[in-house]
C-alpha cells in the first residue's frame, strides 16, 4: 500500500472552480485527479504533502478564494484532507465499451479523463485499438465476455457489425446490468426490437437499452456523439448523487 492524502471538496458557496464531492489524491511524488482552481489546488497539494511528511491524518479547512488566495471566483470552498492508501480509492463506475472504431475512440477520449469511470474497452482484434492506457479486452466473439462484466456495469455498443451489435444486446439483456446504449438509427432500433423480442426479451426489458445514444441535436460526428454521451452520463451521475444526499 502507498500512503497518500485524499483531498475532497466537501462544501462550496458562491462561485467556485469545482462542485462538492470532487476529489484528488496527492502522493509524495505525484497527484491524481484535480480539484481545480489553480492556486487553490497548489496550496491544497502543498498542505497534503506536509501532512504526509508530518504523519498527520486529517484536516478540514474553509478557504475564501478571494481574500485568502487572491482568486477572482469570489466564493469559498471547504476542503477535507484525509490520509488513505491507493487501495481505498472511491469505487468507480464500470463502463464497458464495445467497438474501437471512430465513435468508440471518440467516446474513450472524452470519458477516460473523467475520474468516476473505470473503462473496459472490447473489440475483436488487438490492432483495432490505438495505443492506450485503458484496459482493453480482445475477444473473437465480444458477446461472450458480457457475462464477465460487473452486474452494475454501464454498456455502450458501437461495433462495426449489426450482427455483433444484436448479439451484444441479447447478451446484455440476459445479464444483470445498470444501463446500456446502442449506436444506431430509429430504423435499426425498430428492427432490433423485433429481433430481440423474438429472442425472448419483453418490451420492458428491451426498453432498458437506449438507442440512439448521445444528443441527436449535436449531430452525427463522432466527437459530437461522444460529447452527448458524456454529458448524459455525467448528468445521470449528478442525479444519483443528488438523490442520495437529499
C-alpha positions as CSV (number, residue, x, y, z in Angstrom):
1,X,0.0,0.0,0.0
2,X,1.1,3.6,-0.8
3,X,0.2,6.3,1.6
4,X,-1.4,9.4,0.1
5,X,-3.8,12.2,1.0
6,X,-7.3,12.4,-0.4
7,X,-8.5,15.9,-0.8
8,X,-12.3,16.3,-1.1
9,X,-14.3,19.4,-1.8
10,X,-16.9,18.9,0.9
11,X,-18.8,22.2,0.7
12,X,-19.0,25.2,-1.6
13,X,-20.5,28.7,-1.5
14,X,-20.7,31.2,-4.4
15,X,-18.6,30.9,-7.5
16,X,-16.1,28.1,-7.2
17,X,-13.9,26.0,-9.6
18,X,-15.4,22.6,-8.8
19,X,-18.5,21.2,-7.2
20,X,-18.8,19.4,-3.8
21,X,-17.7,15.8,-4.0
22,X,-14.8,16.5,-6.3
23,X,-11.7,14.6,-5.1
24,X,-8.0,14.2,-5.9
25,X,-5.2,12.1,-4.5
26,X,-1.8,13.5,-3.6
27,X,1.3,11.3,-3.2
28,X,4.8,12.5,-2.3
29,X,5.9,12.5,-5.9
30,X,2.7,12.8,-8.0
31,X,-1.0,13.5,-7.9
32,X,-4.1,12.0,-9.4
33,X,-7.3,14.0,-10.3
34,X,-7.9,17.7,-9.8
35,X,-10.0,19.9,-7.6
36,X,-9.3,22.9,-9.9
37,X,-8.7,26.5,-9.0
38,X,-5.0,26.9,-9.8
39,X,-3.6,28.4,-6.7
40,X,-6.3,26.6,-4.6
41,X,-5.1,23.3,-5.9
42,X,-1.4,24.1,-5.4
43,X,-1.9,25.2,-1.9
44,X,-4.0,22.1,-1.1
45,X,-1.4,19.8,-2.6
46,X,1.4,21.5,-0.5
47,X,-0.7,21.0,2.6
48,X,-1.2,17.4,1.7
49,X,2.5,16.7,1.2
50,X,3.2,18.5,4.5
51,X,0.7,16.1,6.2
52,X,2.5,13.1,4.6
53,X,5.8,14.3,6.0
54,X,4.5,15.1,9.5
55,X,2.3,12.0,9.8
56,X,-1.0,13.9,10.3
57,X,-4.2,12.1,9.4
58,X,-6.9,14.6,8.9
59,X,-7.6,18.3,8.3
60,X,-10.6,20.4,7.3
61,X,-10.5,24.0,6.3
62,X,-12.8,26.5,4.7
63,X,-11.0,28.8,2.2
64,X,-12.4,32.1,0.9
65,X,-10.9,32.2,-2.6
66,X,-10.7,36.0,-2.9
67,X,-9.3,37.1,0.5
68,X,-7.2,34.0,1.1
69,X,-5.8,33.3,-2.4
70,X,-6.5,36.4,-4.5
71,X,-8.7,34.5,-6.9
72,X,-11.5,36.2,-8.7
73,X,-14.1,33.4,-8.2
74,X,-15.4,35.1,-5.2
75,X,-16.8,32.0,-3.4
76,X,-15.5,29.8,-0.7
77,X,-14.5,26.1,-0.6
78,X,-14.4,23.7,2.3
79,X,-11.7,21.1,1.8
80,X,-11.1,17.9,3.7
81,X,-7.6,16.3,3.7
82,X,-7.5,12.6,4.8
83,X,-4.7,10.1,4.8
84,X,-5.6,7.0,2.9
85,X,-3.9,4.5,0.6
86,X,-4.1,3.6,-3.1
87,X,-6.3,0.6,-2.5
88,X,-9.0,2.6,-0.8
89,X,-9.9,4.9,-3.7
90,X,-13.5,5.7,-4.3
91,X,-15.2,2.9,-6.3
92,X,-15.6,3.9,-9.9
93,X,-18.5,3.3,-12.3
94,X,-17.6,0.3,-14.6
95,X,-18.1,1.3,-18.2
96,X,-17.8,-1.3,-20.9
97,X,-17.4,0.0,-24.4
98,X,-17.7,-2.4,-27.4
99,X,-16.0,-1.2,-30.6
100,X,-12.8,0.7,-31.2
101,X,-13.9,2.5,-34.4
102,X,-14.2,6.2,-34.8
103,X,-17.1,6.7,-32.4
104,X,-15.6,4.3,-29.8
105,X,-12.3,6.1,-29.9
106,X,-14.0,9.5,-29.6
107,X,-16.0,8.3,-26.6
108,X,-13.0,6.9,-24.9
109,X,-11.1,10.1,-25.5
110,X,-13.8,12.1,-23.7
111,X,-14.6,9.6,-20.9
112,X,-11.1,8.3,-20.0
113,X,-10.0,11.5,-18.2
114,X,-13.1,11.6,-16.0
115,X,-12.3,10.2,-12.6
116,X,-15.6,8.4,-11.9
117,X,-15.3,5.8,-14.6
118,X,-13.3,2.5,-15.0
119,X,-13.4,1.7,-18.7
120,X,-13.1,-1.8,-20.2
121,X,-12.8,-1.5,-24.0
122,X,-13.7,-4.6,-26.1
123,X,-13.1,-5.4,-29.7
124,X,-12.3,-8.4,-31.9
125,X,-8.6,-7.9,-32.5
126,X,-5.7,-6.0,-30.9
127,X,-4.9,-4.0,-34.0
128,X,-8.3,-2.2,-33.8
129,X,-7.2,-0.4,-30.6
130,X,-5.0,2.7,-30.6
131,X,-2.1,2.9,-28.2
132,X,-3.8,3.5,-24.8
133,X,-3.6,3.1,-21.1
134,X,-7.3,2.0,-21.0
135,X,-8.0,-1.7,-20.1
136,X,-8.6,-3.4,-23.4
137,X,-10.1,-6.8,-24.0
138,X,-9.7,-8.8,-27.3
139,X,-12.5,-11.2,-27.9
140,X,-13.3,-13.0,-31.2
141,X,-16.9,-13.0,-30.0
142,X,-17.5,-9.9,-27.8
143,X,-20.9,-11.1,-26.7
144,X,-19.2,-14.0,-24.8
145,X,-17.4,-11.6,-22.5
146,X,-20.5,-9.8,-21.3
147,X,-21.0,-12.4,-18.6
148,X,-17.7,-11.2,-17.1
149,X,-18.9,-7.6,-16.7
150,X,-19.9,-6.4,-13.2
151,X,-23.6,-6.5,-12.5
152,X,-23.7,-2.7,-12.2
153,X,-21.7,-2.0,-15.4
154,X,-22.8,0.5,-18.0
155,X,-22.5,-0.7,-21.6
156,X,-22.1,1.2,-24.8
157,X,-22.4,-0.9,-28.1
158,X,-20.6,0.7,-31.0
159,X,-19.2,-2.2,-33.1
160,X,-18.6,-2.3,-36.9
161,X,-21.3,-5.0,-37.3
162,X,-25.1,-5.0,-36.8
163,X,-24.9,-8.7,-36.1
164,X,-22.3,-8.1,-33.3
165,X,-24.4,-5.3,-32.0
166,X,-27.5,-7.5,-31.9
167,X,-25.6,-10.3,-30.1
168,X,-24.3,-7.9,-27.6
169,X,-27.8,-6.5,-26.9
170,X,-29.0,-10.1,-26.4
171,X,-26.1,-10.9,-24.1
172,X,-26.5,-7.7,-22.0
173,X,-30.3,-8.3,-21.6
174,X,-29.5,-11.8,-20.5
175,X,-27.2,-10.5,-17.8
176,X,-27.6,-8.0,-14.9
177,X,-26.6,-4.5,-15.9
178,X,-27.0,-0.9,-14.9
179,X,-27.5,0.9,-18.2
180,X,-26.9,0.1,-21.9
181,X,-26.7,2.2,-25.0
182,X,-26.6,1.3,-28.7
183,X,-25.5,3.4,-31.6
184,X,-27.9,3.5,-34.5
185,X,-30.8,5.0,-36.3
186,X,-34.5,4.7,-35.5
187,X,-34.8,2.1,-38.3
188,X,-32.0,0.0,-36.9
189,X,-33.5,0.1,-33.4
190,X,-37.0,-0.9,-34.7
191,X,-35.5,-4.0,-36.4
192,X,-33.5,-4.8,-33.3
193,X,-36.6,-4.6,-31.0
194,X,-38.4,-7.1,-33.2
195,X,-35.4,-9.5,-33.3
196,X,-34.8,-9.1,-29.5
197,X,-38.5,-9.9,-28.8
198,X,-38.1,-13.0,-31.0
199,X,-35.2,-14.0,-28.7
200,X,-37.5,-13.9,-25.7
201,X,-37.0,-10.4,-24.3
202,X,-40.0,-8.5,-23.1
203,X,-40.8,-4.9,-24.2
204,X,-39.9,-3.6,-20.7
205,X,-36.5,-5.4,-20.8
206,X,-35.8,-4.1,-24.4
207,X,-36.6,-0.6,-23.4
208,X,-33.7,-0.5,-21.0
209,X,-31.4,-0.2,-24.0
210,X,-31.1,3.4,-25.1
211,X,-30.9,4.0,-28.9
212,X,-29.7,6.3,-30.3
213,X,-27.1,7.4,-27.9
214,X,-25.8,10.9,-27.3
215,X,-27.7,14.0,-28.3
216,X,-29.1,14.0,-31.9
217,X,-29.2,17.8,-31.9
218,X,-25.4,17.9,-31.7
219,X,-25.0,16.0,-35.0
220,X,-23.5,12.7,-36.1
221,X,-19.8,13.5,-36.0
222,X,-18.0,11.0,-33.7
223,X,-16.9,13.8,-31.4
224,X,-20.4,15.2,-31.2
225,X,-21.8,11.8,-30.3
226,X,-19.1,11.4,-27.7
227,X,-19.9,14.8,-26.1
228,X,-23.6,13.9,-26.0
229,X,-22.8,10.5,-24.4
230,X,-20.5,12.0,-21.8
231,X,-23.0,14.8,-20.9
232,X,-25.8,12.3,-20.5
233,X,-23.7,10.0,-18.2
234,X,-22.4,12.9,-16.1
235,X,-25.9,14.2,-15.7
236,X,-27.1,10.8,-14.6
237,X,-24.3,10.6,-12.0
238,X,-25.3,14.1,-10.7
239,X,-28.9,13.0,-10.4
240,X,-28.0,9.9,-8.4
241,X,-25.7,11.9,-6.1
242,X,-28.5,14.5,-5.5
243,X,-30.9,11.7,-4.7
244,X,-28.5,10.2,-2.2
245,X,-27.9,13.5,-0.4
246,X,-31.5,14.8,-0.5
